[in-house]
Amino acid sequence: MYKIIQYRNKCIGCNACVEAAPKRWIVSRKDGRAILVGANIKKGIHMVDIEDWEFEENENAKHNCPVNIIAIKKIG
């Protein structure tokens, strides 16, 4: 398993994460920033645990992000 961590307040809404992993990322109609689907929010940081099969496309989302606001950590 892995944990995706998103620092959403720094998102510029470029849509790169959505293109790489559309099942886990969407763009908010309210503010144009990316939303990490299923995330829990703690102190403004969005986090969600994912299964191994989701890792590759979310790793692509992380690498495609021009402002480097996505982190992925192995948790199990």
C-alpha positions as CSV (number, residue, x, y, z in Angstrom):
1,M,0.0,0.0,0.0
2,Y,0.9,3.6,-0.5
3,K,-0.1,7.0,0.8
4,I,-0.7,9.9,-1.5
5,I,-0.1,13.3,0.0
6,Q,-1.3,16.5,-1.7
7,Y,-0.4,20.1,-0.7
8,R,-3.6,21.4,-2.3
9,N,-3.1,25.1,-1.3
10,K,-0.1,25.2,-3.7
11,C,-2.0,23.6,-6.7
12,I,-2.1,25.7,-9.9
13,G,-4.8,23.7,-11.5
14,C,-2.8,22.6,-14.6
15,N,-4.7,19.2,-14.9
16,A,-1.6,17.1,-15.3
17,C,-2.5,14.8,-12.4
18,V,-6.0,14.3,-13.8
19,E,-4.7,13.3,-17.1
20,A,-2.3,10.8,-15.5
21,A,-4.7,9.3,-13.0
22,P,-8.3,10.3,-13.7
23,K,-9.8,7.8,-11.2
24,R,-8.0,9.5,-8.3
25,W,-7.9,13.1,-9.4
26,I,-10.5,15.7,-10.5
27,V,-10.5,19.4,-10.9
28,S,-12.7,21.5,-8.6
29,R,-15.3,23.6,-10.4
30,K,-15.2,26.1,-7.4
31,D,-11.5,27.0,-7.4
32,G,-9.9,25.1,-10.4
33,R,-7.5,23.2,-8.2
34,A,-7.0,19.4,-8.2
35,I,-9.0,17.3,-5.7
36,L,-7.5,14.1,-4.5
37,V,-10.6,11.8,-4.6
38,G,-11.2,10.0,-1.3
39,A,-8.7,12.0,0.7
40,N,-8.8,12.9,4.3
41,I,-7.9,16.5,5.1
42,K,-5.6,17.3,8.1
43,K,-4.2,20.8,8.6
44,G,-4.8,21.6,4.9
45,I,-2.9,18.5,3.7
46,H,-4.9,16.0,1.7
47,M,-4.0,12.3,2.1
48,V,-5.4,8.9,0.9
49,D,-4.2,5.4,1.1
50,I,-4.0,3.5,-2.2
51,E,-3.5,-0.1,-3.3
52,D,-0.4,-1.2,-5.2
53,W,-2.4,-1.4,-8.6
54,E,-3.0,2.4,-8.4
55,F,0.7,3.3,-7.8
56,E,2.0,3.6,-11.3
57,E,-0.6,6.1,-12.6
58,N,-0.4,8.2,-9.5
59,E,3.4,8.1,-9.6
60,N,3.0,9.6,-13.2
61,A,0.7,12.2,-11.7
62,K,3.4,13.1,-9.2
63,H,6.1,13.4,-11.8
64,N,3.9,15.4,-14.2
65,C,3.0,18.0,-11.5
66,P,4.9,21.2,-12.4
67,V,4.7,22.6,-8.8
68,N,5.7,19.3,-7.0
69,I,2.8,19.3,-4.6
70,I,2.2,15.5,-4.7
71,A,4.1,13.0,-2.6
72,I,3.7,9.2,-2.5
73,K,5.1,7.1,0.4
74,K,5.1,3.3,0.7
75,I,3.2,2.3,3.9
76,G,3.0,-1.4,3.9
